[in-house]
């Protein structure tokens, strides 16, 4: 476990985590008196903590037995963790195959708010390559991966997420207008993939495609290449290879194919220069 220098624990956070840990060990739940006995905390502080966690649905409370149990929100968080990890494991062979065919770095990401989070990747052996880490986050509006994931959101949800979002410029090519971003996301939906022409990192070209499961886009797969290695042939290979591997992964996950890559490809708009 990583240790942090000059770290001072937050008492309220430690207490909330202790409650979760106690209930993880005691699946039948605990009463207020049992919590009081195990923690020794002041009654008023304990009562307010438990009620706050229950109101936020991190705890459940049975009014008949007067017992607290793990709540739906913690269960949902655990399911999300398991889901992303299962997805990363399932995706690994397809990322490896895409990386092998392209001889470039290939990544997988999921959406969290307005950020895309890397959950898996396979590195190329090239000396000059994109540096990214599993678990790292990037602003979705400025990446190919993120644009694929944002484009899959229902319009109302997308607008709600953008309402208080500042589209900060990272390079001269970053999209900083909401209207322009919405137009770009509509194009992503039409053509079935997204590109990033140095919008977050100058000098990097990226193609990203959706991965589907349970009737929706659950992740995006991409390859990122330094501009000095980009050619028309590589652009086409990036799209075709990623689309093939993402579709095969989608079928493995029980999802539908990308409608833009189901045919012989004659109706697909190829990546632009």
NULOLUM-111473 format. One record per residue (C-alpha): residue number from 1; residue in three letters; z, x, y. Coordinates in steps of 0.2 Angstrom, whole numbers. Layout:
<pts>
(NUM,"ala",(Z,X,Y)) ...
</pts>
This chain:
<pts>
(1,"unk",(0,0,0)) (2,"unk",(-5,7,17)) (3,"unk",(10,11,28)) (4,"unk",(8,10,47)) (5,"unk",(17,22,59)) (6,"unk",(27,15,73)) (7,"unk",(27,-2,64)) (8,"unk",(40,-15,68)) (9,"unk",(41,-30,57)) (10,"unk",(40,-48,65)) (11,"unk",(55,-57,59)) (12,"unk",(47,-75,59)) (13,"unk",(32,-68,49)) (14,"unk",(43,-60,37)) (15,"unk",(52,-76,34)) (16,"unk",(37,-86,32)) (17,"unk",(30,-74,19)) (18,"unk",(47,-74,10)) (19,"unk",(46,-93,8)) (20,"unk",(28,-91,1)) (21,"unk",(34,-77,-11)) (22,"unk",(49,-87,-17)) (23,"unk",(39,-103,-21)) (24,"unk",(26,-92,-30)) (25,"unk",(40,-87,-42)) (26,"unk",(47,-105,-43)) (27,"unk",(32,-116,-46)) (28,"unk",(43,-131,-48)) (29,"unk",(48,-129,-30)) (30,"unk",(65,-127,-21)) (31,"unk",(76,-138,-11)) (32,"unk",(83,-134,6)) (33,"unk",(100,-129,-1)) (34,"unk",(91,-118,-14)) (35,"unk",(82,-109,0)) (36,"unk",(98,-108,10)) (37,"unk",(107,-100,-5)) (38,"unk",(93,-87,-9)) (39,"unk",(89,-82,9)) (40,"unk",(106,-83,19)) (41,"unk",(96,-88,34)) (42,"unk",(104,-100,48)) (43,"unk",(102,-118,43)) (44,"unk",(93,-123,59)) (45,"unk",(81,-108,58)) (46,"unk",(77,-112,40)) (47,"unk",(75,-130,43)) (48,"unk",(62,-127,58)) (49,"unk",(53,-114,48)) (50,"unk",(51,-126,33)) (51,"unk",(46,-141,43)) (52,"unk",(33,-130,53)) (53,"unk",(25,-124,37)) (54,"unk",(25,-141,30)) (55,"unk",(17,-149,45)) (56,"unk",(3,-135,44)) (57,"unk",(1,-140,26)) (58,"unk",(6,-122,20)) (59,"unk",(20,-131,11)) (60,"unk",(21,-148,2)) (61,"unk",(37,-158,2)) (62,"unk",(42,-171,-10)) (63,"unk",(53,-184,-2)) (64,"unk",(59,-191,-19)) (65,"unk",(65,-174,-26)) (66,"unk",(67,-166,-9)) (67,"unk",(58,-150,-15)) (68,"unk",(46,-139,-6)) (69,"unk",(31,-132,-15)) (70,"unk",(16,-122,-11)) (71,"unk",(4,-132,0)) (72,"unk",(-14,-136,0)) (73,"unk",(-18,-123,14)) (74,"unk",(-11,-108,4)) (75,"unk",(-21,-115,-11)) (76,"unk",(-37,-115,-1)) (77,"unk",(-34,-98,5)) (78,"unk",(-31,-92,-13)) (79,"unk",(-47,-101,-18)) (80,"unk",(-57,-93,-4)) (81,"unk",(-51,-75,-9)) (82,"unk",(-55,-78,-28)) (83,"unk",(-72,-86,-23)) (84,"unk",(-77,-71,-12)) (85,"unk",(-72,-58,-25)) (86,"unk",(-80,-68,-39)) (87,"unk",(-96,-68,-28)) (88,"unk",(-95,-50,-25)) (89,"unk",(-94,-46,-44)) (90,"unk",(-108,-58,-48)) (91,"unk",(-119,-51,-35)) (92,"unk",(-117,-33,-39)) (93,"unk",(-131,-31,-52)) (94,"unk",(-143,-40,-40)) (95,"unk",(-138,-29,-25)) (96,"unk",(-140,-13,-36)) (97,"unk",(-158,-19,-42)) (98,"unk",(-163,-22,-24)) (99,"unk",(-157,-6,-18)) (100,"unk",(-165,3,-33)) (101,"unk",(-182,-5,-29)) (102,"unk",(-181,-2,-10)) (103,"unk",(-171,15,-11)) (104,"unk",(-161,8,4)) (105,"unk",(-144,1,7)) (106,"unk",(-141,-17,2)) (107,"unk",(-126,-28,8)) (108,"unk",(-119,-45,4)) (109,"unk",(-109,-55,17)) (110,"unk",(-100,-71,20)) (111,"unk",(-96,-81,36)) (112,"unk",(-79,-82,44)) (113,"unk",(-79,-91,60)) (114,"unk",(-92,-82,71)) (115,"unk",(-91,-66,61)) (116,"unk",(-100,-60,45)) (117,"unk",(-89,-51,33)) (118,"unk",(-96,-38,21)) (119,"unk",(-90,-42,3)) (120,"unk",(-101,-31,-7)) (121,"unk",(-114,-17,-4)) (122,"unk",(-124,-3,-13)) (123,"unk",(-128,13,-4)) (124,"unk",(-144,22,-4)) (125,"unk",(-144,41,-6)) (126,"unk",(-153,44,10)) (127,"unk",(-144,56,22)) (128,"unk",(-149,44,36)) (129,"unk",(-142,27,32)) (130,"unk",(-132,13,40)) (131,"unk",(-113,15,38)) (132,"unk",(-103,0,34)) (133,"unk",(-88,-5,24)) (134,"unk",(-83,-19,13)) (135,"unk",(-71,-30,23)) (136,"unk",(-78,-25,39)) (137,"unk",(-83,-38,52)) (138,"unk",(-98,-40,64)) (139,"unk",(-103,-53,76)) (140,"unk",(-114,-65,67)) (141,"unk",(-126,-69,82)) (142,"unk",(-131,-50,83)) (143,"unk",(-135,-47,64)) (144,"unk",(-148,-53,52)) (145,"unk",(-134,-57,39)) (146,"unk",(-125,-67,52)) (147,"unk",(-140,-76,58)) (148,"unk",(-144,-82,41)) (149,"unk",(-127,-89,39)) (150,"unk",(-126,-97,56)) (151,"unk",(-143,-105,53)) (152,"unk",(-136,-114,38)) (153,"unk",(-122,-123,47)) (154,"unk",(-124,-141,52)) (155,"unk",(-129,-142,70)) (156,"unk",(-113,-150,76)) (157,"unk",(-102,-137,68)) (158,"unk",(-113,-123,75)) (159,"unk",(-112,-130,92)) (160,"unk",(-93,-131,91)) (161,"unk",(-91,-113,85)) (162,"unk",(-102,-108,100)) (163,"unk",(-93,-118,113)) (164,"unk",(-81,-105,118)) (165,"unk",(-90,-90,111)) (166,"unk",(-96,-76,123)) (167,"unk",(-112,-68,117)) (168,"unk",(-108,-50,121)) (169,"unk",(-123,-38,123)) (170,"unk",(-122,-23,111)) (171,"unk",(-139,-16,114)) (172,"unk",(-154,-21,125)) (173,"unk",(-160,-32,111)) (174,"unk",(-144,-42,108)) (175,"unk",(-147,-61,110)) (176,"unk",(-134,-66,124)) (177,"unk",(-141,-84,128)) (178,"unk",(-135,-98,118)) (179,"unk",(-151,-108,120)) (180,"unk",(-161,-92,114)) (181,"unk",(-149,-90,99)) (182,"unk",(-152,-108,94)) (183,"unk",(-171,-106,95)) (184,"unk",(-169,-90,84)) (185,"unk",(-158,-100,71)) (186,"unk",(-171,-114,70)) (187,"unk",(-184,-101,67)) (188,"unk",(-173,-93,53)) (189,"unk",(-172,-110,45)) (190,"unk",(-191,-112,45)) (191,"unk",(-196,-95,39)) (192,"unk",(-181,-93,26)) (193,"unk",(-175,-76,32)) (194,"unk",(-168,-67,47)) (195,"unk",(-172,-51,55)) (196,"unk",(-162,-39,66)) (197,"unk",(-172,-27,77)) (198,"unk",(-158,-16,83)) (199,"unk",(-147,-31,90)) (200,"unk",(-131,-24,85)) (201,"unk",(-135,-6,81)) (202,"unk",(-149,3,91)) (203,"unk",(-162,10,79)) (204,"unk",(-158,-1,64)) (205,"unk",(-170,-14,57)) (206,"unk",(-163,-27,45)) (207,"unk",(-170,-41,34)) (208,"unk",(-158,-54,27)) (209,"unk",(-160,-69,16)) (210,"unk",(-148,-83,10)) (211,"unk",(-139,-84,-6)) (212,"unk",(-135,-102,-12)) (213,"unk",(-122,-110,-23)) (214,"unk",(-115,-128,-25)) (215,"unk",(-129,-135,-14)) (216,"unk",(-126,-124,1)) (217,"unk",(-128,-106,8)) (218,"unk",(-113,-97,3)) (219,"unk",(-118,-79,7)) (220,"unk",(-132,-68,14)) (221,"unk",(-140,-53,6)) (222,"unk",(-148,-40,17)) (223,"unk",(-156,-22,18)) (224,"unk",(-154,-11,34)) (225,"unk",(-166,3,37)) (226,"unk",(-167,16,51)) (227,"unk",(-182,13,62)) (228,"unk",(-189,30,58)) (229,"unk",(-192,24,40)) (230,"unk",(-199,7,44)) (231,"unk",(-217,3,40)) (232,"unk",(-227,-13,37)) (233,"unk",(-226,-9,18)) (234,"unk",(-207,-7,18)) (235,"unk",(-205,-23,29)) (236,"unk",(-215,-33,16)) (237,"unk",(-206,-25,1)) (238,"unk",(-189,-29,9)) (239,"unk",(-192,-47,11)) (240,"unk",(-200,-49,-6)) (241,"unk",(-187,-39,-15)) (242,"unk",(-172,-47,-6)) (243,"unk",(-179,-64,-9)) (244,"unk",(-182,-61,-27)) (245,"unk",(-164,-54,-30)) (246,"unk",(-156,-67,-19)) (247,"unk",(-165,-82,-28)) (248,"unk",(-160,-74,-45)) (249,"unk",(-142,-73,-40)) (250,"unk",(-143,-91,-33)) (251,"unk",(-149,-97,-50)) (252,"unk",(-134,-87,-58)) (253,"unk",(-122,-96,-46)) (254,"unk",(-130,-113,-50)) (255,"unk",(-138,-114,-33)) (256,"unk",(-156,-119,-28)) (257,"unk",(-169,-107,-23)) (258,"unk",(-175,-102,-6)) (259,"unk",(-188,-115,-3)) (260,"unk",(-199,-102,6)) (261,"unk",(-200,-91,-9)) (262,"unk",(-202,-103,-23)) (263,"unk",(-221,-103,-23)) (264,"unk",(-233,-88,-24)) (265,"unk",(-228,-84,-6)) (266,"unk",(-244,-90,2)) (267,"unk",(-233,-101,14)) (268,"unk",(-221,-88,18)) (269,"unk",(-221,-80,36)) (270,"unk",(-218,-62,32)) (271,"unk",(-206,-51,43)) (272,"unk",(-213,-47,60)) (273,"unk",(-214,-30,67)) 
</pts>
